[in-house]
Every structure is written in C-alpha cells, then in structure tokens.
Amino acid sequence: MMFEPIARKSASTEVFDQITARVLGGDLAAGEALPSERRLAEAFGVSRPAVREAIQKLAQAGLVEVRQGDATSVRDFRQHGGPELLSQLLIRGGEPDWAVVRSILEARRMIGVQIARLAADRATEKSAAALREAVDHLAAESDPVAQQVGALAFWERVVDTADSIAFRLIFNSLRNAYEPTMTAMAAVMVAEVGRADLYHRLADAISAHDEDLAAHTATTLLDLGTAAVTAVIDTLQHHDSEKDT
C-alpha cells in the first residue's frame, strides 16, 4: 500500500479556519455576504478550487449558506452549527472562554448522568473490569493534567459500557472540545478529577447494575467540576464589575 506525503495544513483548511474564526468572533455577521470566490482567492493568495473546497466545508459546518447564482452568505452558527464548533469557541486569544467552558460542563453533566444510568443497565463483567482498571489508573495519578486524562479515559469506558452510538458521538464532540483546555483547566478541575473515591463509587454502582446510585454518583461527581468553573466565572465577573466602577 502506497502513501503520499501530507502537508501540515492545506490551503483550503487555512481558508476554512480563518473564515470560521471571523464568523465565530462576530467579524462576519449572520446574513452578511462573503466576497466572490475570485476575490477570496486573491485575498488569501490561494487557488479558486481551494476557496471552493473551504466554502463547501463551511456550508457543511452550518456557517454559510451557498445558493446557486447568488452570493454565499453567513449563517447564524447558534442556529445552524454543530458541536464540532465548540473546540474553536472554547479558546479565544489563547485563553479559555469561561462561559463556553461552563456551557460544555453543563451539557456534560446532563449527558453524563444519563450515560451512567444506561451503563449500569448494560454493564458486563468485561466492562466492569475495564472500569475498575480505568479508576485504578486515575487514582495513581497526582498531576492535575494527568488526572484529567485519566478521568476522560474512565468516562470513555463508561460510554463504551452504555453501548450507544448517539452518546458516543456526543461524547467525542465534548471530549475533542475539552482536551485542548486541560492545562488551563488543571487548577480548577482538580476539585473533580482529584476525587478518586467518587470514581470508584461510580464504577461500583455501574458494575452492580444500580442505575439510581450510578446516576446519583455521576451527578455528585460532575457537579464538582461545574461548581468550580462557576466559581471562577463569578470571580472574573466580580473583578470586571469592580474595574468598571
């Protein structure tokens, strides 16, 4: 089997990334028309096929609307975008957007509790062993970033146990959005990922097919991270209000 070298980033990907950043940042407002393919190609210094490919990807992501014979217009990503945009919304100027972080954790809490309940219903001896192994690995870590990695690995085993393709794809989107922030989130999320006792309790509840206990424990565990992030946001907002006065 022959493979060909892959460029670090294609021209179409660069165009896609730049336009996406401007749409998500509000520089390109919903309803605004994009320049023509020719003008975009000139502005970016790339070929028209590269621009065309980027626009197709933007349309698939729900960021623009392409109409034959008419200008390509920006769409409201809040109405038409998918969870794959979360990773780009999460980091602004190299720093986490804490409101987006909180939103992700809120979604994670609601989804995580249902996944835990479903996993308890469908657990097998094999999946129970995988959960125990994941918890043991997490408990052995002391570095906050490594603990987050271990926590994600544990939840991946929980999702595997739940055996739901819909939950798996949702989990993948949330994980992909969260992973780039782990270093910045280390000091905050230690309140959750440092509680190996709760992970043990959750693994035991799932293994014992105790759906109510699994849901309750997942709620307790995931609320810790959400509360820690909420406290950070409240502190930042308080500082901002003091500056304004």
N, C-alpha and C positions, 0 to 999 in steps of 0.2 A: 504494500500500500504506500503510495507516494503522498507526501505532504508538501505544501508550499509555504514559504515564509509569510508571517502575518505582521503587518505594520502595527506599530504601537497604538495608533489611533487613525482611522480613516478620515478622509476629508468630509464625508457625509456625516460621520459621527461628531466631528468638531462643529459642523454647522448645526446639527441637531442640538448639541449641548449648549451652544451659545444662544440659539433662539429659545430653547427651553428655559434657560436662566432668565432671559428677558421677559418671558411670559409669566413665569412664577414670581419674578420680582416686581411685576407691575409696569415695567417699562413698555411692554406691548399690551395694551388693554383689550379686553374682550370686545369683539366687533371690529377691531382695527384691521385694516387690510395689510398684508405683507407686500413688500415690493415684488416685482415680477421675478421669475427665475433668472432672467438675464441680469437684472440689476443686483440680485443677491449674489450671483456668481461673480460679478465684478467686485462687489463689496468684500466678499470673503476671499477672493483670489483663487477660486476653485472652478471646476467644470460645471456646466449645467446639469449633467447627469448626477453629479454628487449632490447638488442642491435638490434635484427632483427626488432622489432617494431619501434625503433628510426630511423633506416635506411629507413624504409617504409615512415615515416613522412618526413624525409629529401628529399626523392625522390618526394613526393607529393609537397613539397615546392620548387622544382626545384633546390635543392642544390647538389644533387648527382644523378648519373645515375647507375642503377642496371642492370647488364647483366647476364643472366644465364650462369654459367660456367666460368665467368670472374670476375675480381676484380671490386668492386664498386668504381667508380671514381667521383671526384669532378667536378661539372659543374660551368660554369661562371654564377653567380647569376644575373649579369646585363642582361644577355641574356635570362635566363630561370626562374628567380624568380618572385614572385608576390608582390603586395603592402603590404601583411601581414609582409614582412620583414622590412618595414620602421621603425616600433617601435624599432627593435633591432639595426638598423643602426643609429637611431637618437641619442642615448645616448652612448657615449664612455668614459669609465673611470669615470662615474658619471657626466659627463658634456655633454651638447648638442653639436652635430656635426653641426656647423652653416651652413655649405654648404648643408647638408641634410635638415636642417630646411628651408633654403631658397628654396630648390627644392620643398619641400612639400607646402610651401606657394605659389609658382608659379603655381603649379598644382591646388591648392585650388582656386586661383584667376580665372584661365581659366574655371574650372568646376563650380565654384560658380556663375559666371556671367550667364552661360547657365541655371543653375538651377533656378536662379532668374527670368530669362525670361520665362521659362516654367511654373514656379509657377504663374506668372502673367496671363498666358493664362488659367490656370486651377483653379484659386482661387474660393472659395465658401464663403458664409457668415460665415460658421463654421470655415474654415481655416483662414479667415481674423481675426476672433475673437481670435483664438489661437495665431496668430502672434502678435496682439496688447497686449495680456496678457504676451507673452514672452518678448516683448520690455519693458513693464512696469516693469517687474521683473528685467531686466537688468539695467534699468535706476535707480532703487532703490539701486543698489549695489555701494559701493565705494571702496571695497577691490579689487585690481587688479586680484587676482586669482579668486575670486567670479565673477568678471566681465567676465573673460574668460569662466567660467562655464555657465554663463548666455548667452554669445554670442553663445556658442555651442548649447545650448538649443534653441535659436532663429533659428539658421541655421537648426536644426533638424526639426523645424516646417516648414521652407521653403522647405526642401526636401520632407516632408510629403505632402505639397501643390502641389509640382511638380508631385507627384504620378508616379515616375519612379523607377522601381526596380533596374535598372542598376546604376542610380545616387545614389540610397540609399546604395547599396553595396560599391560603390566607396567612398561615404561619410563616411561610417562606418570604412573603412580602414584608411582613413586620420584622422578621429577623434581618433581612437584607437592608432594611432602612435603619435598624438599630446598630448593627455591627460597626459602622464607621464612627460611632459616637462613644464606644466603650471606654476609651482612655479619658475622654472629657467627663464621662458619667461615673467614673470609678468611685470617687468620694461620696457621691450621692447614693448610688445603687448598692453600696456595701450594706445598707440597712436591710436590704432584701437578700442579696446573694450570700451574705455572711451568716444567714440563718439555716445552717445545715440541718438543724433539728426539725425544722418545718418541712424541708425537702424529704427527710427520712419519713416523717409522718404522712406526707402526701403519697410517697411511694408505697408505704404500708397499706394505706387506705385503698389505693388503686388495686394493689395485689390481692387484697381481701374482698374485692368487689363491693366495697362500701361506698356507694355513689354519693350519699349525703355527706359523709365525712370527707370524701375526696373534694367535693365542691366547696365545703366549708373551709378546709385547709388551704385549698388553692386561693380562695377569697382572702383569707388572712395573710397568706404569703404575698400575693400580688398587690394587696393594698399597701404593704410596706413601701414598695418602690414608688407607687403613685403618690403616697403621702409625702415621701422625701422630696420628690420633684416639685410637688405643690408648695412645699415649704420654701424651696429655692425660689420659685416664681414669685411667691408672696414677698420674700425679702427683696428681690430685684425690683418689684413694682413699688415697694415702700421707699427704696433708695431713689428711684426715679421721681416719685412724687415729692421727696424732700428737695431734690435738685430743682424741680420746677418752682418750688416756693422759695 
